[in-house]
């Protein structure tokens, strides 16, 4: 019977509204396996630590931000997702409970202490990542797009005062080519109840 080690990996998204790019935070691994490979920020869960606390700890170690949205994404536990499983004679399995976060790009300050590599990458230009992190990122990207369809999650990364065009640009950046035209956008938001229609 296998023992399990549980890690938490965060898919931290942000939207560069100036250049209309959806970004994800990547870190360079400082140890084997996958030494000097880009990966999602992650950690093993400490004894007595909850999964959510571990996810927030990753955030606090990598980025300073006042406003963020964080939710649990999925548990990845396929066999051989971690090469350490093949060399461990005791049958240890490594599970990853992933979270996805959305932060405001303009206020997010990356923490470079003890890190030789930490960077925002455009989602469309992400290289091959360590472990199964490309799969985790793709899953997180789908979740983010789906959340925009029915929830006001976008408001988490916009300033307190914003225009309808600001919101439209954010939706268009995240949803890409599948996004509806501007005229349908306002009606769609009203239907979802994100805005109220005012009459003079």
Secondary structure, 3 states (H helix, E strand, C coil): CCEEEEEEEEEEEEEECCCCEEEEEEEECCCCCCCCCEEEEEEECCCCCCHHHHHHHHHHHHEECCCEEEEEEEEECCCCCCCHHHHCCCCEEEEEEEEEEEECHHHCEECCCCCCCEEEEEHHHCCCCCCCHHHHHHHHHHHHHHHHHHCCHHHHHCCCCCCHHHHHHHHHHHHHHHCCCHHHHHHHHHHHCCCCCCCC
